Amino acid sequence: MVGAARSGTTSLYQYLREHDDLFLPDRKELHFFDREPNYSRGLEHYESNFAGAGDRVAGEATPLYFLRGQLYDGLGQEPYRWDPDDDAPARIRRAYPDVKLVVTLRNPLTRANSMFWKNYRQGRERAASLAAAVRAELAGERPKESNPRCWVYRNRYPVHVGHLLELFDRDQLQFLVFERWIDDTDRALDDLCSFLGVAERGSWSKTDERYMTGGSPRFVTPNRLYQSYLGDTAFADFLRKLRVPHALDALNSRPGYPDLTDEARALLAEEFRPEIDELERMTGLDLDVWRAELPE
């Protein structure tokens, strides 16, 4: 499961672990193909995560595989390219040419909002609002080449999906529309089983639960101080191993976050309206459920 982040990947991972003929490791995100220290350890190290699979279909879920390796140089008709030395989808293709990939996609407007609030809660995003962050990005004040908090750039689905379709045959890819499958999760899971070549269950016991639904901060200062003084240090790596940032985030979070404002919706709709049409042509998905959220 290669993404996209904030599109229900954690819920799908938890649901699929219930199937007796599927094996997913206890740790959701292995980050093998998108992190050089892990990748350099080789496929034997990676496959050790699946030692208990036996004859079951084995898989994992790391949403960052979806975009890792994308570069922007702003030149010519094709401003986007892929770094051959840091291209997670291409690395997957070289290692497992017959792999099957699951891609769940959420309305790019609401996904951008979810991404903004996750980063705001964790102290990484300092803009006062999503609209302010988008305006800064569109004005060139957040360089796409170096700033990971470009919420338009990171939601340009045709770039990522087009790359996957260049690397893999269409029948190796199962695209899911987040807003549709959460309304009929059991049916979507059975469709996934058919795609993966295992028996449908018909009844799934955990689908009333939702995972990683997002939240807003109780106080912004603690996480901002952490990111300012520890976020990129060697000591931070030690703290991450102890899950200190995770604990800090959990203690400082409250459920839910604000909906899109009219201003943010209008800014994002102008960027994504034509891309929704393009994605629909590329994948054959019906994306009217996204269009319904666009302003007139």
C-alpha positions in Angstrom: 0.0 0.0 0.0 1.9 3.0 -1.3 -0.4 5.8 -0.2 -1.6 8.4 -0.2 -1.0 9.7 3.3 -4.1 11.0 5.1 -6.3 8.9 2.9 -7.2 6.0 5.2 -4.1 3.9 4.9 -3.9 3.1 8.6 -7.5 2.0 8.7 -7.0 -0.2 5.6 -3.8 -1.7 7.1 -5.7 -2.5 10.4 -8.7 -4.0 8.6 -6.6 -6.2 6.2 -4.6 -7.7 9.1 -7.8 -9.5 10.1 -7.7 -11.7 7.0 -6.2 -15.2 7.6 -4.6 -15.3 4.1 -2.9 -12.0 4.3 0.2 -11.1 6.3 1.1 -7.6 7.2 3.9 -6.9 9.8 3.1 -5.6 13.2 4.7 -2.3 12.3 2.7 -0.5 9.6 5.3 1.7 7.9 8.6 -0.1 7.1 10.0 2.9 5.1 12.4 0.6 3.2 12.1 2.1 -0.3 12.0 5.7 0.8 14.8 5.9 3.4 18.4 5.4 2.3 19.7 3.9 5.6 17.0 1.2 5.4 17.3 0.7 1.6 21.1 0.3 1.8 20.6 -2.7 4.0 19.3 -4.7 1.1 16.3 -6.9 0.3 17.2 -9.6 2.7 16.8 -7.1 5.5 13.5 -5.9 4.1 12.1 -9.4 3.6 13.0 -10.4 7.2 9.9 -8.3 8.1 7.8 -11.0 6.4 9.5 -14.1 7.9 6.2 -15.2 9.5 4.1 -15.0 6.3 4.4 -18.6 5.2 2.1 -19.2 2.2 0.1 -16.1 2.9 0.0 -13.0 0.6 2.4 -10.6 2.2 2.4 -6.8 2.1 3.0 -3.6 3.9 1.8 0.0 4.0 4.2 3.0 3.7 2.3 6.0 2.3 5.4 8.0 1.6 6.3 5.6 -1.2 3.7 7.5 -3.2 5.8 10.7 -3.6 9.3 9.9 -2.6 11.7 10.9 -5.4 9.6 13.6 -6.9 11.5 16.7 -7.9 10.5 20.1 -9.2 12.7 22.2 -11.4 10.0 24.4 -13.1 11.5 24.1 -16.5 9.7 23.5 -19.8 6.5 21.7 -20.4 7.3 19.1 -17.7 8.4 20.8 -14.5 8.3 17.6 -12.5 10.8 14.8 -12.6 12.0 11.8 -10.5 15.4 11.5 -8.9 16.8 8.2 -10.1 18.7 7.7 -6.9 15.7 8.4 -4.6 12.7 7.1 -6.5 10.7 4.8 -4.3 8.2 3.6 -6.9 11.1 2.7 -9.3 12.9 0.9 -6.5 9.8 -1.2 -5.9 9.5 -1.9 -9.6 13.2 -3.1 -9.7 12.8 -5.3 -6.7 9.3 -6.7 -7.3 8.2 -6.2 -10.9 5.0 -8.3 -10.4 4.0 -6.6 -7.2 0.4 -5.4 -6.7 -0.1 -1.8 -5.4 -3.0 -0.4 -3.5 -3.5 3.4 -3.8 -6.2 5.2 -1.8 -6.8 8.7 -2.8 -8.7 11.4 -0.9 -10.2 14.6 -2.2 -7.1 16.8 -2.6 -8.9 19.7 -0.9 -9.7 17.9 2.3 -6.4 16.0 2.2 -4.5 19.3 2.0 -6.5 20.5 5.0 -5.8 17.3 6.9 -2.1 17.5 6.1 -2.0 21.1 7.2 -3.5 20.5 10.6 -1.4 17.4 11.3 1.7 19.5 10.7 0.3 22.5 12.6 -0.4 20.2 15.6 3.1 18.7 15.5 4.7 22.2 15.4 6.1 22.0 11.9 3.6 24.3 10.2 3.8 27.9 11.4 1.2 29.6 9.1 -1.9 30.9 10.9 -4.2 29.1 8.4 -4.2 26.8 5.4 -5.2 29.7 3.2 -2.1 31.6 4.3 0.1 28.6 3.7 -1.3 28.1 0.2 -1.0 31.8 -0.7 2.6 31.7 0.4 3.3 28.6 -1.7 1.6 30.0 -4.8 3.5 33.2 -4.4 6.8 31.3 -4.4 7.6 32.0 -0.8 7.7 28.2 0.0 10.1 26.7 -2.6 8.8 23.4 -3.7 12.4 22.2 -4.1 13.2 22.4 -0.4 10.0 23.0 1.6 8.1 19.8 2.6 5.0 21.9 3.5 3.7 22.7 0.1 0.2 21.5 0.3 -0.7 22.2 -3.4 2.5 20.6 -4.7 2.1 17.5 -2.6 -1.5 16.9 -3.8 -0.9 17.0 -7.5 -2.2 13.5 -8.0 -1.7 13.2 -11.8 2.1 13.6 -11.3 2.3 10.7 -8.8 -0.3 8.4 -10.4 1.2 9.1 -13.9 4.6 7.9 -12.6 3.0 4.7 -11.2 1.3 4.0 -14.5 4.6 4.4 -16.3 6.2 1.9 -14.1 3.5 -0.7 -13.6 0.8 -2.3 -15.7 -2.7 -1.0 -15.0 -3.9 -4.4 -13.6 -1.2 -4.2 -10.9 -2.8 -1.1 -9.4 -5.9 -0.9 -7.4 -7.1 2.7 -6.9 -9.6 3.5 -4.2 -11.5 6.7 -3.6 -11.4 7.4 0.1 -14.8 9.1 0.3 -16.5 6.1 -1.4 -14.8 3.2 0.4 -15.4 4.6 3.9 -19.1 4.5 3.2 -19.1 0.8 2.2 -15.9 -0.5 3.8 -16.8 -4.2 3.8 -17.5 -4.2 0.1 -14.2 -2.3 -0.6 -12.2 -4.8 1.5 -13.8 -7.7 -0.4 -12.9 -6.0 -3.7 -9.3 -5.7 -2.4 -9.3 -9.4 -1.5 -10.3 -10.2 -5.1 -7.5 -7.9 -6.4 -5.0 -9.6 -4.1 -6.1 -13.1 -5.0 -7.5 -14.2 -1.6 -11.0 -15.2 -0.6 -13.5 -12.5 0.3 -14.6 -12.5 3.9 -18.0 -10.9 3.5 -18.0 -9.8 7.1 -15.3 -7.7 8.7 -15.3 -7.1 12.5 -13.3 -3.9 12.8 -14.7 -1.6 10.1 -16.7 0.5 12.6 -13.3 1.7 13.9 -11.4 4.6 12.3 -7.7 5.1 12.8 -5.5 8.2 12.7 -8.5 10.5 12.2 -6.4 13.6 13.0 -6.6 16.3 15.6 -5.8 19.8 16.6 -3.3 21.0 19.3 -4.4 21.9 22.8 -1.3 24.2 22.9 0.9 25.1 20.0 4.0 26.0 22.0 5.3 22.6 23.2 5.6 21.0 19.8 6.9 24.1 18.2 9.7 24.3 20.8 10.5 20.6 20.1 10.7 21.2 16.4 12.7 24.4 16.7 15.4 23.0 19.0 15.4 19.2 18.6 13.6 18.4 15.4 16.7 17.9 13.2 19.3 16.9 15.7 21.0 13.6 16.4 19.4 13.7 19.9 16.0 13.8 18.1 16.8 10.5 16.5 17.3 9.0 19.9 14.0 10.5 21.1 12.2 9.2 18.1 13.4 5.7 18.9 11.9 6.1 22.4 8.7 7.5 20.7 9.0 10.7 22.7 7.6 12.9 19.8 4.7 10.5 19.4 3.9 10.7 23.1 4.2 14.5 23.1 1.9 14.8 20.1 -0.7 12.4 21.7 -0.7 14.3 25.0 -1.1 17.6 23.3 -3.9 16.6 20.8 -7.6 16.8 21.0 -9.9 15.1 18.5 -10.9 16.9 15.3 -9.7 19.9 13.4 -11.4 22.8 11.6 -13.1 22.3 8.3 -11.9 24.0 5.2 -12.6 27.7 5.2 -14.3 29.3 2.1 -11.0 31.1 1.3 -8.9 27.9 1.4 -11.5 26.0 -0.6 -11.6 28.6 -3.3 -7.8 28.7 -3.6 -7.4 25.0 -3.7 -10.3 24.4 -6.1 -8.7 26.7 -8.7 -5.6 24.6 -8.6 -7.2 21.1 -8.4 -10.3 21.3 -10.5 -8.5 20.5 -13.8 -6.4 17.9 -12.1 -9.5 16.0 -10.9 -10.6 15.8 -14.5 -7.1 14.6 -15.6 -6.9 12.0 -12.8 -10.3 10.6 -13.8 -9.1 10.1 -17.4 -5.9 8.4 -16.2 -7.5 6.0 -13.8 -11.1 5.5 -14.9 -12.3 6.4 -11.5 -15.6 8.3 -11.0 -14.6 11.4 -9.0 -18.0 13.2 -8.9 -17.9 12.8 -5.2 -14.9 15.2 -5.2 -16.5 17.7 -7.6 -19.5 18.0 -5.3 -17.1 19.7 -2.8 -15.9 22.3 -5.2 -17.3 25.8 -5.0 -19.5 26.9 -7.9 
